[in-house]
Amino acid sequence: MVKVNACIFISGQGSNLKNLILKSRDYSFPINIKLVVTNNRDAYGLFYAKKNAIPFVCIDTKKRQFENQILYHLKKHNISLICLAGYMKIISKKFLMKFGKNVINIHPSLLPKFKGLGTYKRILKNNEKKTGCTVHFVNEKLDAGKIVTQKSFYISKYDNENTLKNKTQKLEYKIFSEAIIKIYRKS
Ligand code: GRF
């Protein structure tokens, strides 16, 4: 199988990165992870890039030309898919246009509900019955592109921010890879 070259953008823990690296070892999984990009040189997730000998770049987003710098590395590694996995920086419309290929994001809510940060707290405060996670294409608006995959579960009265996060992330590991398979499945 010819695989697509993918780049994962992270800012923190990188548990989704870890899971995608594992999945990508399967010969029938459509992507190879060729690059990791971060805006946080202390991101724990860089450990998984290092451990698996995946090239990574730390970008200083305070520098004016930082998006061009990222584009340079994407081109160098012939990247056709960007997966945002806890990347805490908005991608500009200009960047999306210049890249011109698929960019997807994983978000810990049932979009279009609860866009943005602090999702678990807001979900609990709002007494939601269900929650879940969503993989969507990225456009210039926050958490607003076309949905690829979404999965939900019922919230229990014993749930708190921590348990919600654990349950949601477990589901994220499933749907991120399912979404990638869906995008590249030959129809
Ligand atoms: C994920 O829960 C994702 O939904 C959100 O950021 C979190 C990143 O977690 N966008 P990790 O860095 O993959 O562990």
Backbone and ligand atoms as CSV (ligand in chain L), in Angstrom:
chain,resi,resn,atom,element,x,y,z
A,1,MET,N,N,0.837,-1.206,0.000
A,1,MET,CA,C,0.000,0.000,0.000
A,1,MET,C,C,0.873,1.257,0.000
A,2,VAL,N,N,0.507,2.225,-0.866
A,2,VAL,CA,C,1.249,3.490,-0.874
A,2,VAL,C,C,0.668,4.365,0.241
A,3,LYS,N,N,1.516,4.742,1.150
A,3,LYS,CA,C,1.035,5.536,2.280
A,3,LYS,C,C,1.246,7.030,2.035
A,4,VAL,N,N,0.403,7.804,2.695
A,4,VAL,CA,C,0.489,9.262,2.638
A,4,VAL,C,C,1.462,9.724,3.728
A,5,ASN,N,N,2.284,10.721,3.415
A,5,ASN,CA,C,3.180,11.273,4.434
A,5,ASN,C,C,2.416,12.267,5.310
A,6,ALA,N,N,2.466,12.028,6.612
A,6,ALA,CA,C,1.705,12.889,7.522
A,6,ALA,C,C,2.622,13.594,8.510
A,7,CYS,N,N,2.136,14.746,8.976
A,7,CYS,CA,C,2.842,15.502,10.012
A,7,CYS,C,C,1.855,15.731,11.156
A,8,ILE,N,N,2.300,15.492,12.378
A,8,ILE,CA,C,1.424,15.701,13.535
A,8,ILE,C,C,1.891,16.952,14.271
A,9,PHE,N,N,0.952,17.864,14.531
A,9,PHE,CA,C,1.254,19.089,15.277
A,9,PHE,C,C,0.824,18.874,16.736
A,10,ILE,N,N,1.711,19.153,17.660
A,10,ILE,CA,C,1.385,18.992,19.082
A,10,ILE,C,C,1.839,20.213,19.890
A,11,SER,N,N,1.281,20.314,21.107
A,11,SER,CA,C,1.769,21.351,22.027
A,11,SER,C,C,2.021,20.785,23.418
A,12,GLY,N,N,1.513,19.572,23.691
A,12,GLY,CA,C,1.577,19.090,25.074
A,12,GLY,C,C,1.919,17.624,25.213
A,13,GLN,N,N,0.999,16.893,25.839
A,13,GLN,CA,C,1.253,15.501,26.235
A,13,GLN,C,C,1.574,14.557,25.073
A,14,GLY,N,N,0.857,14.727,23.979
A,14,GLY,CA,C,1.139,13.897,22.806
A,14,GLY,C,C,0.600,12.476,22.876
A,15,SER,N,N,-0.446,12.250,23.682
A,15,SER,CA,C,-0.970,10.873,23.744
A,15,SER,C,C,-1.640,10.480,22.423
A,16,ASN,N,N,-2.227,11.434,21.728
A,16,ASN,CA,C,-2.782,11.112,20.396
A,16,ASN,C,C,-1.653,10.827,19.404
A,17,LEU,N,N,-0.566,11.562,19.513
A,17,LEU,CA,C,0.599,11.298,18.660
A,17,LEU,C,C,1.098,9.871,18.905
A,18,LYS,N,N,1.231,9.519,20.173
A,18,LYS,CA,C,1.708,8.182,20.540
A,18,LYS,C,C,0.839,7.104,19.882
A,19,ASN,N,N,-0.458,7.318,19.976
A,19,ASN,CA,C,-1.392,6.342,19.414
A,19,ASN,C,C,-1.304,6.281,17.884
A,20,LEU,N,N,-1.168,7.430,17.252
A,20,LEU,CA,C,-1.067,7.427,15.782
A,20,LEU,C,C,0.239,6.778,15.318
A,21,ILE,N,N,1.295,6.960,16.086
A,21,ILE,CA,C,2.566,6.305,15.732
A,21,ILE,C,C,2.365,4.780,15.755
A,22,LEU,N,N,1.711,4.306,16.812
A,22,LEU,CA,C,1.441,2.855,16.928
A,22,LEU,C,C,0.637,2.351,15.742
A,23,LYS,N,N,-0.442,3.061,15.425
A,23,LYS,CA,C,-1.325,2.651,14.326
A,23,LYS,C,C,-0.574,2.651,12.995
A,24,SER,N,N,0.291,3.652,12.825
A,24,SER,CA,C,0.940,3.804,11.514
A,24,SER,C,C,1.925,2.672,11.228
A,25,ARG,N,N,2.229,1.876,12.237
A,25,ARG,CA,C,3.115,0.724,12.011
A,25,ARG,C,C,2.408,-0.371,11.223
A,26,ASP,N,N,1.082,-0.326,11.239
A,26,ASP,CA,C,0.288,-1.311,10.506
A,26,ASP,C,C,0.405,-1.012,9.005
A,27,TYR,N,N,0.754,-2.008,8.235
A,27,TYR,CA,C,0.998,-1.746,6.810
A,27,TYR,C,C,-0.254,-1.252,6.091
A,28,SER,N,N,-1.436,-1.571,6.629
A,28,SER,CA,C,-2.665,-1.156,5.944
A,28,SER,C,C,-3.209,0.181,6.455
A,29,PHE,N,N,-2.537,0.780,7.427
A,29,PHE,CA,C,-2.963,2.109,7.895
A,29,PHE,C,C,-2.421,3.151,6.908
A,30,PRO,N,N,-3.295,4.084,6.445
A,30,PRO,CA,C,-2.927,4.899,5.276
A,30,PRO,C,C,-1.801,5.920,5.434
A,31,ILE,N,N,-1.297,6.146,6.644
A,31,ILE,CA,C,-0.259,7.197,6.749
A,31,ILE,C,C,1.058,6.692,7.352
A,32,ASN,N,N,2.125,7.377,6.959
A,32,ASN,CA,C,3.416,7.286,7.640
A,32,ASN,C,C,3.663,8.629,8.294
A,33,ILE,N,N,4.090,8.617,9.548
A,33,ILE,CA,C,4.350,9.895,10.213
A,33,ILE,C,C,5.804,10.283,9.955
A,34,LYS,N,N,5.961,11.341,9.180
A,34,LYS,CA,C,7.304,11.732,8.737
A,34,LYS,C,C,7.852,12.919,9.496
A,35,LEU,N,N,6.957,13.602,10.230
A,35,LEU,CA,C,7.400,14.841,10.885
A,35,LEU,C,C,6.460,15.182,12.049
A,36,VAL,N,N,7.048,15.755,13.089
A,36,VAL,CA,C,6.246,16.298,14.201
A,36,VAL,C,C,6.608,17.780,14.326
A,37,VAL,N,N,5.590,18.608,14.452
A,37,VAL,CA,C,5.806,20.052,14.631
A,37,VAL,C,C,5.244,20.459,15.991
A,38,THR,N,N,5.991,21.281,16.699
A,38,THR,CA,C,5.467,21.804,17.964
A,38,THR,C,C,5.783,23.280,18.107
A,39,ASN,N,N,4.938,23.960,18.867
A,39,ASN,CA,C,5.205,25.359,19.209
A,39,ASN,C,C,5.711,25.441,20.655
A,40,ASN,N,N,5.985,24.253,21.243
A,40,ASN,CA,C,6.408,24.212,22.644
A,40,ASN,C,C,7.577,23.232,22.781
A,41,ARG,N,N,8.761,23.801,22.944
A,41,ARG,CA,C,9.931,22.909,22.968
A,41,ARG,C,C,9.954,21.992,24.191
A,42,ASP,N,N,9.112,22.283,25.197
A,42,ASP,CA,C,9.035,21.424,26.382
A,42,ASP,C,C,7.886,20.418,26.298
A,43,ALA,N,N,7.235,20.334,25.160
A,43,ALA,CA,C,6.085,19.419,25.032
A,43,ALA,C,C,6.521,17.984,25.339
A,44,TYR,N,N,5.804,17.339,26.241
A,44,TYR,CA,C,6.155,15.960,26.603
A,44,TYR,C,C,6.085,15.048,25.376
A,45,GLY,N,N,5.141,15.341,24.498
A,45,GLY,CA,C,4.935,14.510,23.309
A,45,GLY,C,C,6.166,14.366,22.425
A,46,LEU,N,N,7.125,15.283,22.538
A,46,LEU,CA,C,8.352,15.174,21.731
A,46,LEU,C,C,9.110,13.895,22.060
A,47,PHE,N,N,8.893,13.389,23.271
A,47,PHE,CA,C,9.505,12.124,23.685
A,47,PHE,C,C,9.166,11.009,22.681
A,48,TYR,N,N,7.914,10.983,22.222
A,48,TYR,CA,C,7.491,9.911,21.299
A,48,TYR,C,C,8.133,10.078,19.921
A,49,ALA,N,N,8.333,11.332,19.521
A,49,ALA,CA,C,9.019,11.567,18.246
A,49,ALA,C,C,10.457,11.067,18.360
A,50,LYS,N,N,11.115,11.450,19.443
A,50,LYS,CA,C,12.520,11.060,19.644
A,50,LYS,C,C,12.652,9.547,19.730
A,51,LYS,N,N,11.779,8.936,20.530
A,51,LYS,CA,C,11.832,7.489,20.751
A,51,LYS,C,C,11.663,6.712,19.444
A,52,ASN,N,N,10.871,7.274,18.535
A,52,ASN,CA,C,10.576,6.579,17.279
A,52,ASN,C,C,11.361,7.144,16.093
A,53,ALA,N,N,12.369,7.939,16.400
A,53,ALA,CA,C,13.251,8.520,15.383
A,53,ALA,C,C,12.471,9.271,14.289
A,54,ILE,N,N,11.439,9.977,14.724
A,54,ILE,CA,C,10.675,10.810,13.784
A,54,ILE,C,C,11.232,12.244,13.875
A,55,PRO,N,N,11.609,12.828,12.744
A,55,PRO,CA,C,12.126,14.200,12.798
A,55,PRO,C,C,11.089,15.150,13.402
A,56,PHE,N,N,11.568,16.108,14.173
A,56,PHE,CA,C,10.627,17.087,14.734
A,56,PHE,C,C,11.223,18.483,14.641
A,57,VAL,N,N,10.331,19.471,14.591
A,57,VAL,CA,C,10.793,20.860,14.613
A,57,VAL,C,C,10.014,21.647,15.658
A,58,CYS,N,N,10.754,22.470,16.398
A,58,CYS,CA,C,10.135,23.357,17.390
A,58,CYS,C,C,10.088,24.737,16.748
A,59,ILE,N,N,8.903,25.276,16.680
A,59,ILE,CA,C,8.717,26.547,15.994
A,59,ILE,C,C,8.477,27.655,17.018
A,60,ASP,N,N,9.162,28.761,16.830
A,60,ASP,CA,C,8.944,29.923,17.680
A,60,ASP,C,C,7.861,30.782,17.035
A,61,THR,N,N,6.650,30.651,17.590
A,61,THR,CA,C,5.513,31.327,16.947
A,61,THR,C,C,5.522,32.849,17.197
A,62,LYS,N,N,6.522,33.306,17.939
A,62,LYS,CA,C,6.637,34.770,18.120
A,62,LYS,C,C,7.347,35.382,16.917
A,63,LYS,N,N,8.048,34.543,16.173
A,63,LYS,CA,C,8.754,35.044,14.979
A,63,LYS,C,C,7.752,35.287,13.851
A,64,ARG,N,N,7.947,36.372,13.110
A,64,ARG,CA,C,6.978,36.751,12.081
A,64,ARG,C,C,6.775,35.701,10.997
A,65,GLN,N,N,7.832,35.064,10.601
A,65,GLN,CA,C,7.764,34.160,9.459
A,65,GLN,C,C,7.529,32.702,9.869
A,66,PHE,N,N,6.951,32.482,11.062
A,66,PHE,CA,C,6.938,31.104,11.558
A,66,PHE,C,C,6.120,30.148,10.691
A,67,GLU,N,N,5.046,30.649,10.097
A,67,GLU,CA,C,4.243,29.739,9.259
A,67,GLU,C,C,5.012,29.345,7.989
A,68,ASN,N,N,5.761,30.263,7.459
A,68,ASN,CA,C,6.583,29.941,6.280
A,68,ASN,C,C,7.652,28.920,6.638
A,69,GLN,N,N,8.155,29.036,7.855
A,69,GLN,CA,C,9.155,28.070,8.335
A,69,GLN,C,C,8.537,26.663,8.407
A,70,ILE,N,N,7.303,26.604,8.928
A,70,ILE,CA,C,6.613,25.298,8.983
A,70,ILE,C,C,6.406,24.777,7.563
A,71,LEU,N,N,5.942,25.646,6.676
A,71,LEU,CA,C,5.678,25.222,5.284
A,71,LEU,C,C,6.945,24.680,4.620
A,72,TYR,N,N,8.069,25.279,4.937
A,72,TYR,CA,C,9.342,24.807,4.392
A,72,TYR,C,C,9.592,23.347,4.800
A,73,HIS,N,N,9.374,23.048,6.082
A,73,HIS,CA,C,9.606,21.681,6.578
A,73,HIS,C,C,8.578,20.693,6.010
A,74,LEU,N,N,7.343,21.155,5.845
A,74,LEU,CA,C,6.294,20.274,5.289
A,74,LEU,C,C,6.659,19.874,3.863
A,75,LYS,N,N,7.163,20.849,3.137
A,75,LYS,CA,C,7.553,20.595,1.744
A,75,LYS,C,C,8.741,19.641,1.695
A,76,LYS,N,N,9.692,19.905,2.530
A,76,LYS,CA,C,10.916,19.098,2.590
A,76,LYS,C,C,10.590,17.615,2.832
A,77,HIS,N,N,9.563,17.367,3.664
A,77,HIS,CA,C,9.186,15.984,3.994
A,77,HIS,C,C,8.006,15.491,3.156
A,78,ASN,N,N,7.662,16.261,2.146
A,78,ASN,CA,C,6.617,15.856,1.215
A,78,ASN,C,C,5.311,15.477,1.935
A,79,ILE,N,N,4.881,16.343,2.847
A,79,ILE,CA,C,3.720,16.059,3.698
A,79,ILE,C,C,2.411,16.360,2.955
A,80,SER,N,N,1.480,15.411,3.025
A,80,SER,CA,C,0.167,15.610,2.384
A,80,SER,C,C,-0.976,15.692,3.393
A,81,LEU,N,N,-0.696,15.363,4.643
A,81,LEU,CA,C,-1.752,15.437,5.667
A,81,LEU,C,C,-1.165,16.020,6.946
A,82,ILE,N,N,-1.865,17.012,7.493
A,82,ILE,CA,C,-1.508,17.529,8.827
A,82,ILE,C,C,-2.592,17.111,9.803
A,83,CYS,N,N,-2.173,16.506,10.916
A,83,CYS,CA,C,-3.113,16.162,11.992
A,83,CYS,C,C,-2.798,17.055,13.181
A,84,LEU,N,N,-3.748,17.893,13.550
A,84,LEU,CA,C,-3.568,18.718,14.741
A,84,LEU,C,C,-4.011,17.893,15.938
A,85,ALA,N,N,-3.086,17.634,16.844
A,85,ALA,CA,C,-3.388,16.769,17.999
A,85,ALA,C,C,-2.997,17.508,19.268
A,86,GLY,N,N,-3.878,18.397,19.683
A,86,GLY,CA,C,-3.591,19.198,20.867
A,86,GLY,C,C,-2.632,20.335,20.544
A,87,TYR,N,N,-2.718,20.862,19.332
A,87,TYR,CA,C,-1.866,21.997,18.926
A,87,TYR,C,C,-2.588,23.282,19.313
A,88,MET,N,N,-1.993,24.009,20.260
A,88,MET,CA,C,-2.685,25.143,20.876
A,88,MET,C,C,-2.396,26.456,20.146
A,89,LYS,N,N,-2.619,26.433,18.847
A,89,LYS,CA,C,-2.357,27.664,18.088
A,89,LYS,C,C,-3.282,27.625,16.874
A,90,ILE,N,N,-3.894,28.751,16.586
A,90,ILE,CA,C,-4.808,28.777,15.442
A,90,ILE,C,C,-4.006,28.826,14.140
A,91,ILE,N,N,-4.465,28.049,13.173
A,91,ILE,CA,C,-3.795,27.993,11.875
A,91,ILE,C,C,-4.429,29.075,10.990
A,92,SER,N,N,-3.599,29.880,10.359
A,92,SER,CA,C,-4.160,30.993,9.573
A,92,SER,C,C,-4.709,30.515,8.228
A,93,LYS,N,N,-5.602,31.321,7.704
A,93,LYS,CA,C,-6.195,31.038,6.392
A,93,LYS,C,C,-5.098,31.002,5.321
A,94,LYS,N,N,-4.153,31.912,5.452
A,94,LYS,CA,C,-3.032,32.001,4.513
A,94,LYS,C,C,-2.238,30.687,4.510
A,95,PHE,N,N,-1.996,30.173,5.710
A,95,PHE,CA,C,-1.241,28.915,5.831
A,95,PHE,C,C,-2.011,27.782,5.154
A,96,LEU,N,N,-3.318,27.712,5.435
A,96,LEU,CA,C,-4.147,26.635,4.862
A,96,LEU,C,C,-4.114,26.713,3.337
A,97,MET,N,N,-4.188,27.937,2.811
A,97,MET,CA,C,-4.178,28.094,1.355
A,97,MET,C,C,-2.838,27.696,0.768
A,98,LYS,N,N,-1.770,28.111,1.418
A,98,LYS,CA,C,-0.432,27.796,0.908
A,98,LYS,C,C,-0.162,26.297,0.978
A,99,PHE,N,N,-0.614,25.639,2.045
A,99,PHE,CA,C,-0.395,24.191,2.178
A,99,PHE,C,C,-1.258,23.460,1.148
A,100,GLY,N,N,-2.522,23.828,1.076
A,100,GLY,CA,C,-3.412,23.338,0.027
A,100,GLY,C,C,-3.776,21.857,0.102
A,101,LYS,N,N,-3.459,21.207,1.186
A,101,LYS,CA,C,-3.797,19.776,1.326
A,101,LYS,C,C,-4.607,19.584,2.607
A,102,ASN,N,N,-4.878,18.319,2.937
A,102,ASN,CA,C,-5.757,18.060,4.079
A,102,ASN,C,C,-5.133,18.438,5.429
A,103,VAL,N,N,-5.937,19.139,6.223
A,103,VAL,CA,C,-5.567,19.423,7.613
A,103,VAL,C,C,-6.757,19.017,8.466
A,104,ILE,N,N,-6.519,18.137,9.452
A,104,ILE,CA,C,-7.611,17.717,10.330
A,104,ILE,C,C,-7.247,17.996,11.790
A,105,ASN,N,N,-8.278,18.092,12.611
A,105,ASN,CA,C,-8.081,18.404,14.030
A,105,ASN,C,C,-8.955,17.477,14.859
A,106,ILE,N,N,-8.485,17.183,16.068
A,106,ILE,CA,C,-9.334,16.418,16.996
A,106,ILE,C,C,-9.747,17.335,18.137
A,107,HIS,N,N,-11.038,17.289,18.455
A,107,HIS,CA,C,-11.568,18.203,19.475
A,107,HIS,C,C,-12.394,17.408,20.494
A,108,PRO,N,N,-12.230,17.708,21.799
A,108,PRO,CA,C,-12.885,16.902,22.832
A,108,PRO,C,C,-14.331,17.294,23.145
A,109,SER,N,N,-15.144,17.429,22.121
A,109,SER,CA,C,-16.574,17.654,22.355
A,109,SER,C,C,-17.334,17.207,21.125
A,110,LEU,N,N,-18.655,17.215,21.249
A,110,LEU,CA,C,-19.498,16.897,20.098
A,110,LEU,C,C,-19.746,18.194,19.333
A,111,LEU,N,N,-18.807,18.533,18.467
A,111,LEU,CA,C,-18.973,19.767,17.683
A,111,LEU,C,C,-20.269,19.688,16.892
A,112,PRO,N,N,-20.973,20.792,16.673
A,112,PRO,CA,C,-20.554,22.181,16.908
A,112,PRO,C,C,-20.700,22.668,18.345
A,113,LYS,N,N,-21.023,21.757,19.251
A,113,LYS,CA,C,-21.118,22.195,20.651
A,113,LYS,C,C,-19.726,22.349,21.258
A,114,PHE,N,N,-19.569,23.305,22.124
A,114,PHE,CA,C,-18.365,23.492,22.941
A,114,PHE,C,C,-17.072,23.611,22.141
A,115,LYS,N,N,-17.070,24.557,21.220
A,115,LYS,CA,C,-15.833,24.886,20.515
A,115,LYS,C,C,-14.877,25.565,21.497
A,116,GLY,N,N,-13.598,25.546,21.182
A,116,GLY,CA,C,-12.629,26.296,21.989
A,116,GLY,C,C,-12.118,25.540,23.196
A,117,LEU,N,N,-11.557,26.299,24.141
A,117,LEU,CA,C,-10.875,25.690,25.286
A,117,LEU,C,C,-11.817,25.455,26.468
A,118,GLY,N,N,-11.308,24.735,27.474
A,118,GLY,CA,C,-12.063,24.523,28.715
A,118,GLY,C,C,-13.330,23.721,28.505
A,119,THR,N,N,-13.289,22.775,27.582
A,119,THR,CA,C,-14.509,22.068,27.179
A,119,THR,C,C,-15.129,21.256,28.324
A,120,TYR,N,N,-14.306,20.458,29.035
A,120,TYR,CA,C,-14.877,19.549,30.052
A,120,TYR,C,C,-15.645,20.327,31.116
A,121,LYS,N,N,-15.066,21.417,31.563
A,121,LYS,CA,C,-15.687,22.259,32.587
A,121,LYS,C,C,-17.042,22.773,32.088
A,122,ARG,N,N,-17.060,23.255,30.852
A,122,ARG,CA,C,-18.299,23.838,30.313
A,122,ARG,C,C,-19.363,22.769,30.089
A,123,ILE,N,N,-18.911,21.571,29.669
A,123,ILE,CA,C,-19.855,20.470,29.431
A,123,ILE,C,C,-20.552,20.090,30.742
A,124,LEU,N,N,-19.754,19.988,31.822
A,124,LEU,CA,C,-20.325,19.614,33.125
A,124,LEU,C,C,-21.250,20.721,33.647
A,125,LYS,N,N,-20.816,21.931,33.503
A,125,LYS,CA,C,-21.594,23.078,33.979
A,125,LYS,C,C,-22.947,23.152,33.272
A,126,ASN,N,N,-22.938,22.709,32.026
A,126,ASN,CA,C,-24.149,22.788,31.217
A,126,ASN,C,C,-25.078,21.587,31.409
A,127,ASN,N,N,-24.666,20.662,32.313
A,127,ASN,CA,C,-25.458,19.453,32.592
A,127,ASN,C,C,-25.798,18.647,31.340
A,128,GLU,N,N,-24.822,18.496,30.474
A,128,GLU,CA,C,-25.038,17.710,29.256
A,128,GLU,C,C,-25.265,16.240,29.611
A,129,LYS,N,N,-26.111,15.569,28.829
A,129,LYS,CA,C,-26.331,14.136,29.042
A,129,LYS,C,C,-25.231,13.320,28.382
A,130,LYS,N,N,-24.814,13.809,27.214
A,130,LYS,CA,C,-23.804,13.092,26.431
A,130,LYS,C,C,-22.642,14.016,26.088
A,131,THR,N,N,-21.501,13.395,25.881
A,131,THR,CA,C,-20.391,14.145,25.289
A,131,THR,C,C,-19.613,13.198,24.381
A,132,GLY,N,N,-18.462,13.644,23.907
A,132,GLY,CA,C,-17.699,12.792,22.998
A,132,GLY,C,C,-16.573,13.569,22.366
A,133,CYS,N,N,-16.198,13.180,21.174
A,133,CYS,CA,C,-15.106,13.870,20.493
A,133,CYS,C,C,-15.348,13.862,18.984
A,134,THR,N,N,-14.634,14.748,18.316
A,134,THR,CA,C,-14.874,14.973,16.888
A,134,THR,C,C,-13.549,15.135,16.154
A,135,VAL,N,N,-13.456,14.510,14.984
A,135,VAL,CA,C,-12.359,14.831,14.065
A,135,VAL,C,C,-12.981,15.609,12.909
A,136,HIS,N,N,-12.393,16.754,12.598
A,136,HIS,CA,C,-12.964,17.589,11.532
A,136,HIS,C,C,-11.855,18.192,10.674
A,137,PHE,N,N,-12.218,18.538,9.442
A,137,PHE,CA,C,-11.271,19.274,8.596
A,137,PHE,C,C,-11.121,20.675,9.168
A,138,VAL,N,N,-9.934,21.223,9.006
A,138,VAL,CA,C,-9.667,22.547,9.567
A,138,VAL,C,C,-9.900,23.613,8.498
A,139,ASN,N,N,-10.658,24.630,8.881
A,139,ASN,CA,C,-10.759,25.810,8.024
A,139,ASN,C,C,-10.335,27.019,8.854
A,140,GLU,N,N,-10.578,28.214,8.322
A,140,GLU,CA,C,-10.042,29.387,9.022
A,140,GLU,C,C,-10.804,29.727,10.300
A,141,LYS,N,N,-11.965,29.079,10.503
A,141,LYS,CA,C,-12.718,29.366,11.734
A,141,LYS,C,C,-12.398,28.318,12.800
A,142,LEU,N,N,-12.523,28.696,14.063
A,142,LEU,CA,C,-12.148,27.815,15.172
A,142,LEU,C,C,-13.096,26.611,15.282
A,143,ASP,N,N,-12.534,25.401,15.227
A,143,ASP,CA,C,-13.275,24.139,15.413
A,143,ASP,C,C,-14.554,24.088,14.564
A,144,ALA,N,N,-14.442,24.504,13.311
A,144,ALA,CA,C,-15.667,24.680,12.528
A,144,ALA,C,C,-15.720,23.957,11.180
A,145,GLY,N,N,-14.657,23.293,10.766
A,145,GLY,CA,C,-14.668,22.648,9.449
A,145,GLY,C,C,-15.566,21.423,9.394
A,146,LYS,N,N,-15.681,20.866,8.186
A,146,LYS,CA,C,-16.552,19.705,7.965
A,146,LYS,C,C,-16.140,18.523,8.865
A,147,ILE,N,N,-17.137,17.906,9.470
A,147,ILE,CA,C,-16.866,16.796,10.394
A,147,ILE,C,C,-16.547,15.517,9.624
A,148,VAL,N,N,-15.488,14.828,10.054
A,148,VAL,CA,C,-15.135,13.538,9.440
A,148,VAL,C,C,-15.751,12.401,10.279
A,149,THR,N,N,-15.505,12.424,11.566
A,149,THR,CA,C,-16.013,11.375,12.465
A,149,THR,C,C,-16.299,11.961,13.845
A,150,GLN,N,N,-17.314,11.402,14.451
A,150,GLN,CA,C,-17.690,11.853,15.793
A,150,GLN,C,C,-18.205,10.640,16.573
A,151,LYS,N,N,-17.839,10.561,17.849
A,151,LYS,CA,C,-18.371,9.469,18.687
A,151,LYS,C,C,-18.749,10.028,20.045
A,152,SER,N,N,-19.784,9.416,20.645
A,152,SER,CA,C,-20.281,9.972,21.904
A,152,SER,C,C,-20.423,8.906,22.979
A,153,PHE,N,N,-20.583,9.367,24.208
A,153,PHE,CA,C,-20.906,8.470,25.323
A,153,PHE,C,C,-21.760,9.240,26.331
A,154,TYR,N,N,-22.441,8.497,27.205
A,154,TYR,CA,C,-23.281,9.148,28.221
A,154,TYR,C,C,-22.436,9.576,29.417
A,155,ILE,N,N,-22.734,10.746,29.915
A,155,ILE,CA,C,-22.028,11.254,31.096
A,155,ILE,C,C,-22.706,10.691,32.340
A,156,SER,N,N,-21.894,10.198,33.284
A,156,SER,CA,C,-22.486,9.669,34.506
A,156,SER,C,C,-22.511,10.775,35.566
A,157,LYS,N,N,-23.377,10.585,36.562
A,157,LYS,CA,C,-23.470,11.634,37.600
A,157,LYS,C,C,-22.192,11.684,38.443
A,158,TYR,N,N,-21.363,10.637,38.329
A,158,TYR,CA,C,-20.104,10.620,39.090
A,158,TYR,C,C,-18.938,11.246,38.322
A,159,ASP,N,N,-19.178,11.613,37.079
A,159,ASP,CA,C,-18.078,12.163,36.279
A,159,ASP,C,C,-17.639,13.537,36.773
A,160,ASN,N,N,-16.335,13.732,36.707
A,160,ASN,CA,C,-15.777,15.062,36.956
A,160,ASN,C,C,-14.869,15.393,35.767
A,161,GLU,N,N,-14.175,16.528,35.823
A,161,GLU,CA,C,-13.360,16.929,34.659
A,161,GLU,C,C,-12.329,15.863,34.289
A,162,ASN,N,N,-11.753,15.241,35.346
A,162,ASN,CA,C,-10.719,14.224,35.086
A,162,ASN,C,C,-11.254,12.977,34.410
A,163,THR,N,N,-12.371,12.472,34.941
A,163,THR,CA,C,-12.925,11.229,34.362
A,163,THR,C,C,-13.452,11.499,32.954
A,164,LEU,N,N,-14.021,12.683,32.770
A,164,LEU,CA,C,-14.514,13.027,31.417
A,164,LEU,C,C,-13.361,13.064,30.433
A,165,LYS,N,N,-12.262,13.652,30.876
A,165,LYS,CA,C,-11.082,13.750,30.009
A,165,LYS,C,C,-10.579,12.345,29.657
A,166,ASN,N,N,-10.489,11.487,30.667
A,166,ASN,CA,C,-10.001,10.114,30.405
A,166,ASN,C,C,-10.900,9.382,29.423
A,167,LYS,N,N,-12.206,9.471,29.659
A,167,LYS,CA,C,-13.150,8.766,28.778
A,167,LYS,C,C,-13.087,9.330,27.361
A,168,THR,N,N,-13.026,10.662,27.278
A,168,THR,CA,C,-13.011,11.309,25.960
A,168,THR,C,C,-11.736,10.932,25.204
A,169,GLN,N,N,-10.614,10.951,25.903
A,169,GLN,CA,C,-9.351,10.678,25.202
A,169,GLN,C,C,-9.260,9.233,24.728
A,170,LYS,N,N,-9.824,8.322,25.517
A,170,LYS,CA,C,-9.854,6.920,25.075
A,170,LYS,C,C,-10.574,6.804,23.729
A,171,LEU,N,N,-11.646,7.552,23.642
A,171,LEU,CA,C,-12.439,7.553,22.402
A,171,LEU,C,C,-11.686,8.279,21.277
A,172,GLU,N,N,-10.943,9.303,21.660
A,172,GLU,CA,C,-10.164,10.043,20.653
A,172,GLU,C,C,-9.180,9.122,19.931
A,173,TYR,N,N,-8.536,8.244,20.699
A,173,TYR,CA,C,-7.529,7.366,20.086
A,173,TYR,C,C,-8.181,6.493,19.017
A,174,LYS,N,N,-9.450,6.133,19.249
A,174,LYS,CA,C,-10.159,5.312,18.254
A,174,LYS,C,C,-10.535,6.151,17.035
A,175,ILE,N,N,-11.151,7.303,17.292
A,175,ILE,CA,C,-11.714,8.030,16.140
A,175,ILE,C,C,-10.673,8.737,15.288
A,176,PHE,N,N,-9.518,9.063,15.870
A,176,PHE,CA,C,-8.507,9.737,15.038
A,176,PHE,C,C,-8.072,8.802,13.905
A,177,SER,N,N,-7.804,7.558,14.280
A,177,SER,CA,C,-7.350,6.630,13.235
A,177,SER,C,C,-8.509,6.256,12.311
A,178,GLU,N,N,-9.702,6.131,12.867
A,178,GLU,CA,C,-10.866,5.841,12.005
A,178,GLU,C,C,-11.093,6.949,10.978
A,179,ALA,N,N,-10.920,8.186,11.427
A,179,ALA,CA,C,-11.120,9.325,10.516
A,179,ALA,C,C,-10.088,9.295,9.389
A,180,ILE,N,N,-8.857,8.981,9.735
A,180,ILE,CA,C,-7.796,8.937,8.704
A,180,ILE,C,C,-8.096,7.831,7.696
A,181,ILE,N,N,-8.538,6.695,8.197
A,181,ILE,CA,C,-8.897,5.582,7.290
A,181,ILE,C,C,-10.037,6.027,6.370
A,182,LYS,N,N,-11.019,6.706,6.963
A,182,LYS,CA,C,-12.178,7.163,6.182
A,182,LYS,C,C,-11.760,8.127,5.066
A,183,ILE,N,N,-10.842,9.037,5.388
A,183,ILE,CA,C,-10.413,10.032,4.387
A,183,ILE,C,C,-9.711,9.361,3.207
A,184,TYR,N,N,-8.918,8.334,3.491
A,184,TYR,CA,C,-8.107,7.745,2.427
A,184,TYR,C,C,-8.656,6.428,1.876
A,185,ARG,N,N,-9.829,6.026,2.382
A,185,ARG,CA,C,-10.436,4.798,1.873
A,185,ARG,C,C,-10.805,5.004,0.399
A,186,LYS,N,N,-10.424,4.059,-0.405
A,186,LYS,CA,C,-10.793,4.163,-1.830
A,186,LYS,C,C,-12.271,3.845,-1.966
A,187,SER,N,N,-13.007,4.810,-2.588
A,187,SER,CA,C,-14.439,4.527,-2.701
A,187,SER,C,C,-14.770,3.964,-4.078
L,1,GRF,C1,C,-6.848,16.129,23.106
L,1,GRF,O1,O,-7.738,15.742,24.101
L,1,GRF,C2,C,-7.535,16.876,21.991
L,1,GRF,O2,O,-8.894,16.675,21.919
L,1,GRF,C3,C,-7.298,18.324,22.324
L,1,GRF,O3,O,-6.067,18.359,22.990
L,1,GRF,C4,C,-5.821,17.115,23.634
L,1,GRF,C5,C,-4.423,16.696,23.324
L,1,GRF,O4,O,-4.020,15.604,24.086
L,1,GRF,N1,N,-7.367,19.102,21.117
L,1,GRF,P1,P,-2.662,14.856,23.757
L,1,GRF,O5,O,-1.578,15.915,23.693
L,1,GRF,O6,O,-2.829,14.141,22.447
L,1,GRF,O7,O,-2.447,13.903,24.897
